Amino acid sequence: MEGSSSGNENSIEKRQKILSAFVGNTDTKARRVTADLDEIIRDVAEIGASRYPWEHLKALLIQKLEEVIDAYRVKDSKTLEVDGEAFDTRYKRVLEFMTAFQSPPFTLQRMCELLHEPKRYYTNTEKFFLAFSKLVCGISYPAEDLEAIMRKESKTSDADPSKDDGMEVQMDSEPSVKKAGDKKEPGSADIVQSSMEAE
């Protein structure tokens, strides 16, 4: 077992070195996703997590996406629309989103599955890219950042609504009085107003 574990660690270390060399190649036009680099994408697709520096893996995924799209478009070279949007417009936005991620998005595993074996799932560019773009653009934040934002929003909604939180809050200057035919249950302001009228 120890030998197997040691061999696995050596394999990961080897892949990390290959990935570092890939990222270190300043001639981005000469970059290609080799079989060894594709194994890194397969590894992430299988285990559902990254064992590699995110900035390095991100560069690899962007390169792999470009190569997958090029391979599809050799066969399907016509101008495409994706979900009613020009292909080039959507493609540019996907690259911008991917570049902006500061840590792995929670859809990383599925992204790697599609990039590793795209034609196993989709036969043409439009279907593949629609699915892939939803994985990238359908989320605005990596998982841990999303959770933090949701917690913050929850606290804001529980706070006193009269506090200035950057949104304009309108409040009635006088308490509302229940009108005849109004099915709404009376609030505390309605009860106070009724008791004052009775006096």
Backbone bond lengths (Angstrom), bond angles and torsions (degrees), N, CA, C in turn:
res aa  C-N    CA-C-N  psi(-1)  N-CA   C-N-CA  omega(-1)  CA-C   N-CA-C  phi
1 M - - - 1.454 - - 1.521 111.73 -
2 E 1.368 114.99 -40.84 1.449 118.96 -179.03 1.520 110.85 -63.42
3 G 1.347 115.82 -39.67 1.458 119.99 179.27 1.509 111.43 -63.58
4 S 1.354 116.06 -39.61 1.463 121.12 178.60 1.516 110.90 -64.37
5 S 1.350 115.83 -42.73 1.464 120.84 179.49 1.520 110.81 -64.26
6 S 1.346 115.89 -42.23 1.461 121.07 179.48 1.531 110.75 -63.87
7 G 1.341 115.86 -40.65 1.457 120.00 179.38 1.508 112.10 -65.49
8 N 1.333 116.12 -36.92 1.463 120.95 178.56 1.519 110.87 -66.36
9 E 1.351 116.43 -41.94 1.461 121.11 178.39 1.528 110.75 -62.72
10 N 1.339 115.79 -40.82 1.466 119.95 178.64 1.522 110.66 -64.11
11 S 1.345 115.66 -38.94 1.459 120.35 179.52 1.518 111.07 -64.02
12 I 1.333 116.94 -43.30 1.471 121.35 178.99 1.527 109.82 -65.67
13 E 1.324 115.79 -42.55 1.465 119.75 179.04 1.527 110.71 -61.64
14 K 1.329 115.97 -39.77 1.464 120.56 178.29 1.526 110.65 -63.53
15 R 1.327 115.85 -43.39 1.468 119.96 179.29 1.523 111.48 -64.34
16 Q 1.329 115.66 -38.48 1.469 119.08 179.09 1.530 110.74 -63.19
17 K 1.328 116.31 -37.74 1.467 120.22 178.16 1.530 110.53 -66.84
18 I 1.334 116.02 -41.62 1.470 120.56 178.35 1.525 110.13 -63.50
19 L 1.336 116.10 -41.51 1.462 120.90 179.30 1.527 110.95 -65.50
20 S 1.328 116.52 -40.82 1.473 120.58 178.06 1.520 111.15 -62.94
21 A 1.324 116.14 -39.84 1.471 120.43 178.69 1.531 110.28 -65.75
22 F 1.321 115.81 -38.67 1.467 120.93 177.90 1.529 110.58 -61.10
23 V 1.305 116.25 -48.34 1.473 121.29 -179.41 1.521 110.55 -67.66
24 G 1.323 116.55 -33.17 1.463 120.96 -178.86 1.517 113.96 -72.65
25 N 1.326 116.52 -11.85 1.467 120.26 177.99 1.528 108.97 -74.13
26 T 1.304 116.66 106.80 1.469 120.52 -175.70 1.522 113.14 -73.48
27 D 1.320 116.83 -16.62 1.463 120.57 177.24 1.531 108.01 -85.53
28 T 1.328 115.77 84.77 1.464 120.55 -174.27 1.529 112.25 -61.59
29 K 1.338 117.46 -27.73 1.469 120.25 179.60 1.517 111.79 -70.38
30 A 1.326 116.02 -22.47 1.474 120.20 -179.43 1.529 112.00 -91.02
31 R 1.315 116.65 -5.90 1.462 119.86 -179.67 1.522 111.14 -67.26
32 R 1.313 115.71 138.54 1.457 121.67 175.58 1.531 108.47 -140.60
33 V 1.319 115.74 146.24 1.462 120.06 177.37 1.520 107.88 -85.56
34 T 1.322 116.13 105.55 1.464 122.18 -179.68 1.533 109.43 -80.21
35 A 1.337 115.30 174.14 1.465 120.22 178.23 1.532 110.72 -60.56
36 D 1.328 116.99 -37.36 1.471 120.41 178.74 1.524 111.33 -65.13
37 L 1.320 116.29 -40.95 1.466 120.44 178.79 1.525 110.71 -68.80
38 D 1.327 116.21 -36.48 1.462 119.69 178.58 1.533 110.57 -65.51
39 E 1.333 116.49 -28.66 1.463 120.64 177.06 1.529 110.80 -64.65
40 I 1.319 116.47 -31.47 1.470 120.57 177.72 1.532 109.28 -65.40
41 I 1.320 116.23 -43.44 1.469 120.53 178.82 1.529 109.76 -64.49
42 R 1.339 116.42 -41.81 1.472 120.58 177.47 1.525 110.96 -62.02
43 D 1.321 116.56 -40.21 1.461 121.97 179.81 1.527 110.94 -59.53
44 V 1.331 116.31 -46.40 1.467 120.42 179.44 1.531 110.65 -66.77
45 A 1.326 116.32 -37.87 1.466 120.55 178.27 1.522 111.28 -62.81
46 E 1.318 116.90 -34.65 1.467 120.76 -177.22 1.520 113.08 -79.29
47 I 1.333 116.94 -44.07 1.473 118.73 -174.43 1.530 112.85 -92.37
48 G 1.335 117.25 -15.21 1.462 120.23 176.80 1.512 114.55 77.60
49 A 1.318 117.19 12.48 1.470 121.42 178.04 1.523 108.58 -150.50
50 S 1.328 115.11 160.32 1.461 119.34 -178.19 1.522 111.24 -100.02
51 R 1.323 114.82 133.47 1.466 120.32 174.28 1.521 110.00 -105.77
52 Y 1.324 115.91 19.56 1.467 122.01 -173.72 1.523 109.50 -128.69
53 P 1.333 117.16 153.43 1.470 119.41 177.93 1.531 110.33 -56.33
54 W 1.327 116.19 131.71 1.463 119.63 -173.73 1.521 112.98 -59.80
55 E 1.311 118.07 -43.57 1.468 119.96 -178.30 1.522 111.00 -60.85
56 H 1.324 117.23 -34.18 1.466 121.18 178.00 1.531 110.70 -73.32
57 L 1.313 115.51 -45.78 1.466 119.32 179.91 1.526 110.74 -63.55
58 K 1.312 116.54 -39.45 1.467 120.90 179.62 1.523 111.03 -59.50
59 A 1.318 116.91 -43.92 1.468 121.04 178.32 1.532 110.78 -61.60
60 L 1.317 115.90 -39.27 1.468 120.46 178.28 1.533 111.15 -65.23
61 L 1.313 117.48 -43.93 1.468 121.45 -178.77 1.525 111.61 -64.45
62 I 1.324 116.55 -39.26 1.467 120.37 178.09 1.532 110.32 -64.32
63 Q 1.333 116.12 -43.58 1.468 120.36 177.85 1.526 110.99 -63.04
64 K 1.335 115.55 -43.22 1.468 119.78 -179.80 1.528 110.78 -63.90
65 L 1.324 116.81 -39.65 1.470 120.26 178.09 1.523 110.37 -59.81
66 E 1.325 116.48 -45.27 1.470 120.38 179.86 1.526 110.63 -59.79
67 E 1.327 116.82 -41.65 1.464 120.31 -179.14 1.533 111.97 -69.58
68 V 1.319 116.43 -38.12 1.472 120.35 178.11 1.529 110.14 -64.03
69 I 1.336 116.54 -45.18 1.470 120.57 179.33 1.527 110.18 -62.35
70 D 1.331 117.00 -43.17 1.473 120.53 178.80 1.524 110.87 -60.29
71 A 1.334 116.63 -41.78 1.465 120.81 -179.19 1.524 111.29 -65.28
72 Y 1.319 116.53 -40.90 1.468 120.04 177.37 1.529 111.23 -63.63
73 R 1.330 115.25 -42.07 1.466 119.34 -171.49 1.529 113.25 -77.99
74 V 1.322 116.91 -10.96 1.463 118.86 171.83 1.526 108.82 -62.47
75 K 1.326 114.67 -40.69 1.464 120.57 -179.94 1.529 111.36 -85.76
76 D 1.315 115.96 -35.15 1.468 121.33 -173.86 1.522 108.09 -123.29
77 S 1.338 116.44 77.91 1.464 120.91 -170.26 1.534 114.26 -91.51
78 K 1.330 117.18 -1.79 1.467 119.01 -177.82 1.530 110.73 -66.60
79 T 1.324 115.70 158.16 1.461 120.75 176.76 1.518 108.53 -65.82
80 L 1.309 115.68 132.31 1.461 120.20 -174.29 1.512 112.77 -115.34
81 E 1.308 113.29 156.14 1.457 120.79 166.90 1.511 106.92 -117.22
82 V 1.314 115.47 146.22 1.453 120.60 177.82 1.513 107.79 -121.77
83 D 1.317 115.30 110.17 1.461 120.75 179.00 1.529 111.39 55.61
84 G 1.351 115.99 41.55 1.459 120.93 178.15 1.518 114.99 81.24
85 E 1.315 117.02 6.76 1.473 121.56 -178.69 1.530 108.76 -120.98
86 A 1.317 116.93 144.12 1.464 120.38 178.63 1.527 110.11 -56.54
87 F 1.325 116.05 136.60 1.465 121.13 -176.73 1.528 111.50 -55.00
88 D 1.336 117.01 -47.87 1.469 120.10 -176.25 1.523 111.87 -62.55
89 T 1.337 116.60 -35.19 1.466 120.94 178.67 1.520 110.23 -65.66
90 R 1.340 115.94 -46.86 1.470 119.94 179.61 1.523 110.85 -66.19
91 Y 1.322 116.37 -39.38 1.467 120.84 -178.86 1.527 111.14 -62.61
92 K 1.330 115.35 -42.56 1.473 120.08 179.04 1.530 110.05 -62.74
93 R 1.329 116.67 -41.13 1.459 119.84 -179.12 1.524 111.38 -66.99
94 V 1.323 117.33 -39.16 1.466 120.98 178.11 1.525 110.28 -60.78
95 L 1.330 116.78 -44.84 1.469 119.97 178.99 1.528 111.03 -63.45
96 E 1.321 117.17 -38.06 1.464 120.68 178.59 1.526 110.88 -64.89
97 F 1.330 116.59 -43.11 1.463 121.01 179.04 1.526 110.10 -63.09
98 M 1.324 116.13 -46.73 1.465 119.63 -178.25 1.529 111.01 -61.83
99 T 1.303 115.82 -42.41 1.471 120.66 179.17 1.521 111.27 -63.36
100 A 1.330 116.64 -34.25 1.467 121.23 -175.18 1.528 113.50 -77.92
101 F 1.331 117.78 -20.70 1.464 119.11 -178.75 1.516 110.35 -61.36
102 Q 1.338 116.26 123.97 1.461 120.98 179.60 1.525 112.56 -87.48
103 S 1.315 116.36 -14.55 1.466 122.14 176.76 1.525 107.75 -152.19
104 P 1.338 117.87 166.96 1.464 119.63 -174.35 1.523 112.60 -59.95
105 P 1.318 118.05 132.13 1.469 120.38 176.33 1.523 109.73 -72.21
106 F 1.320 116.96 159.55 1.463 118.64 -177.56 1.525 112.41 -72.82
107 T 1.309 117.69 -7.51 1.475 121.50 175.26 1.540 111.55 -94.57
108 L 1.312 117.36 12.16 1.470 121.33 -174.28 1.527 112.79 -55.85
109 Q 1.318 117.48 -44.34 1.466 119.95 -176.81 1.528 111.04 -59.97
110 R 1.328 117.00 -46.81 1.463 119.87 -179.32 1.527 111.12 -67.20
111 M 1.325 117.14 -36.56 1.462 120.61 176.12 1.528 109.80 -57.56
112 C 1.331 116.03 -44.72 1.467 120.52 -178.51 1.525 111.23 -69.34
113 E 1.318 117.19 -35.98 1.465 120.04 176.62 1.526 110.75 -60.01
114 L 1.329 116.29 -46.02 1.466 120.12 -179.26 1.527 111.37 -67.44
115 L 1.315 117.36 -38.82 1.462 120.14 -178.64 1.524 111.87 -72.36
116 H 1.320 116.76 -33.34 1.473 119.88 -178.58 1.530 111.49 -72.77
117 E 1.317 116.89 -42.46 1.463 120.95 -178.92 1.535 110.61 -134.25
118 P 1.312 117.40 65.47 1.474 119.77 -173.73 1.530 113.84 -59.88
119 K 1.312 117.23 -41.95 1.467 119.99 -174.29 1.528 112.88 -79.68
120 R 1.303 115.56 -6.78 1.469 118.83 171.86 1.527 109.41 -69.96
121 Y 1.324 116.21 -28.74 1.457 121.22 -175.84 1.531 113.44 -105.16
122 Y 1.346 117.16 -36.90 1.468 120.49 -174.38 1.529 110.71 -136.58
123 T 1.330 115.01 138.72 1.467 119.66 -175.21 1.520 113.46 -93.34
124 N 1.329 118.46 -16.38 1.465 118.71 -179.57 1.525 111.91 -136.12
125 T 1.317 114.80 167.18 1.466 121.94 -174.95 1.516 111.99 -59.12
126 E 1.323 115.23 -47.24 1.465 119.48 -173.10 1.524 111.81 -60.93
127 K 1.328 116.54 -46.71 1.468 119.75 -178.46 1.524 111.27 -67.27
128 F 1.331 115.91 -43.03 1.465 119.11 178.48 1.524 110.97 -60.84
129 F 1.336 115.63 -49.49 1.455 118.15 -172.62 1.515 112.38 -72.32
130 L 1.320 118.07 -30.17 1.461 120.39 175.09 1.522 109.41 -61.56
131 A 1.335 116.18 -46.92 1.468 120.26 179.56 1.530 111.19 -64.25
132 F 1.327 116.52 -44.75 1.468 119.79 -176.96 1.530 110.89 -67.50
133 S 1.315 117.26 -41.88 1.468 120.06 -177.86 1.526 111.51 -65.12
134 K 1.333 116.52 -31.27 1.470 119.00 177.14 1.522 110.54 -68.59
135 L 1.322 117.21 -33.41 1.466 120.38 176.89 1.525 111.36 -65.95
136 V 1.321 115.89 -32.10 1.469 120.50 -177.06 1.523 111.66 -91.21
137 C 1.320 116.76 -51.84 1.472 121.14 -173.95 1.519 113.28 -86.99
138 G 1.328 116.16 -13.90 1.466 118.58 179.13 1.502 112.35 -73.61
139 I 1.328 117.07 -8.87 1.456 122.17 176.45 1.518 108.13 -126.48
140 S 1.313 115.35 147.29 1.458 119.10 -179.35 1.523 112.48 -103.57
141 Y 1.328 115.84 -18.28 1.458 119.15 -174.34 1.523 110.21 -139.36
142 P 1.323 116.59 149.71 1.458 118.92 170.28 1.524 109.70 -61.43
143 A 1.328 117.41 161.59 1.462 122.37 -170.25 1.525 114.00 -53.73
144 E 1.343 117.06 -49.68 1.461 118.39 -175.17 1.525 111.70 -67.27
145 D 1.337 117.24 -34.85 1.457 120.42 177.99 1.524 110.61 -68.62
146 L 1.324 117.05 -37.05 1.456 121.67 179.88 1.518 110.29 -62.60
147 E 1.344 116.36 -42.87 1.458 120.26 179.70 1.527 110.97 -62.27
148 A 1.327 116.79 -40.82 1.463 120.49 179.68 1.523 110.81 -64.27
149 I 1.325 116.48 -40.56 1.465 120.46 179.80 1.522 110.88 -66.36
150 M 1.337 116.60 -40.05 1.463 120.09 179.40 1.527 110.68 -64.67
151 R 1.334 117.00 -38.32 1.470 120.17 177.22 1.521 110.51 -64.33
152 K 1.334 116.27 -41.44 1.462 120.73 -179.50 1.521 110.65 -64.34
153 E 1.347 115.96 -43.62 1.455 120.34 -179.84 1.525 111.08 -65.19
154 S 1.336 116.64 -35.27 1.454 120.96 178.83 1.524 110.45 -64.88
155 K 1.326 116.34 -42.32 1.467 120.47 178.48 1.519 110.96 -64.97
156 T 1.331 116.75 -38.84 1.471 120.92 -179.76 1.510 110.74 -63.60
157 S 1.332 117.29 -41.73 1.463 120.52 -177.87 1.516 111.62 -70.43
158 D 1.353 117.42 -26.17 1.460 121.31 179.35 1.524 112.15 -84.24
159 A 1.318 117.05 -13.31 1.465 121.36 -176.82 1.523 110.63 -74.48
160 D 1.355 115.81 168.87 1.463 122.05 177.84 1.521 109.29 -60.83
161 P 1.357 118.99 120.61 1.464 120.57 -176.72 1.509 114.32 -65.84
162 S 1.366 116.91 -16.70 1.467 118.77 179.94 1.512 112.41 -79.69
163 K 1.369 116.72 -9.95 1.466 119.16 179.46 1.509 109.72 -74.49
164 D 1.307 115.16 143.98 1.464 120.52 179.95 1.513 109.22 -76.68
165 D 1.341 116.42 109.85 1.455 120.31 178.72 1.513 110.92 -114.63
166 G 1.332 115.82 21.82 1.455 119.55 -179.91 1.513 112.76 93.50
167 M 1.347 116.34 -4.18 1.454 120.13 177.81 1.523 108.28 -115.80
168 E 1.313 115.70 143.60 1.454 120.12 -179.22 1.516 109.18 -75.09
169 V 1.331 117.03 128.45 1.456 122.20 178.91 1.508 108.57 -115.53
170 Q 1.325 117.69 124.27 1.454 121.55 178.36 1.515 108.95 -102.13
171 M 1.333 116.51 130.97 1.453 120.98 178.82 1.518 108.36 -128.96
172 D 1.323 116.01 141.91 1.471 120.24 179.27 1.510 109.76 -66.21
173 S 1.326 116.08 139.24 1.458 119.97 179.33 1.519 111.02 -77.04
174 E 1.342 117.19 -23.58 1.451 121.16 178.64 1.520 109.14 -122.94
175 P 1.345 116.56 148.50 1.462 118.02 178.74 1.513 110.82 -65.87
176 S 1.343 117.00 146.09 1.453 119.83 -178.90 1.517 110.26 -76.12
177 V 1.309 115.86 148.24 1.461 121.72 179.05 1.510 107.68 -114.84
178 K 1.337 116.96 134.44 1.453 120.91 -178.90 1.509 110.07 -67.25
179 K 1.326 116.05 130.87 1.450 121.38 179.76 1.523 109.40 -100.48
180 A 1.335 114.85 156.15 1.465 120.00 178.45 1.518 109.60 -62.24
181 G 1.326 115.66 135.21 1.459 120.08 179.57 1.510 113.40 88.83
182 D 1.335 117.77 -9.51 1.459 121.32 179.12 1.521 108.51 -79.90
183 K 1.326 117.46 119.46 1.461 121.76 -175.41 1.521 112.53 -82.53
184 K 1.332 117.68 -6.59 1.459 120.55 -177.34 1.516 110.61 -67.73
185 E 1.321 116.44 136.94 1.460 120.93 177.64 1.526 108.86 -64.92
186 P 1.345 117.94 141.57 1.473 119.55 -179.43 1.513 111.32 -68.09
187 G 1.332 115.72 137.55 1.454 120.52 176.03 1.510 109.58 -89.54
188 S 1.338 116.58 -174.88 1.466 120.45 -178.05 1.516 111.05 -63.81
189 A 1.342 117.40 -34.60 1.466 120.83 -179.90 1.526 110.07 -66.41
190 D 1.340 117.57 -37.55 1.461 121.58 179.64 1.521 110.75 -64.90
191 I 1.343 116.43 -42.37 1.471 120.67 -178.81 1.511 111.25 -64.63
192 V 1.331 116.92 -43.39 1.459 121.49 178.81 1.512 110.02 -60.42
193 Q 1.357 117.09 -45.36 1.440 122.36 -178.22 1.530 110.19 -62.42
194 S 1.340 117.98 -42.14 1.466 121.94 -179.05 1.512 110.55 -64.04
195 S 1.335 116.77 -41.84 1.487 120.08 -178.37 1.508 110.20 -67.64
196 M 1.325 118.84 -33.65 1.462 122.48 178.88 1.536 110.00 -68.06
197 E 1.352 116.56 -38.95 1.456 120.29 179.32 1.523 111.45 -67.60
198 A 1.344 116.50 -34.82 1.464 121.19 -179.17 1.509 110.57 -65.95
199 E 1.346 116.71 -33.42 1.480 120.59 178.66 1.510 110.28 -70.69
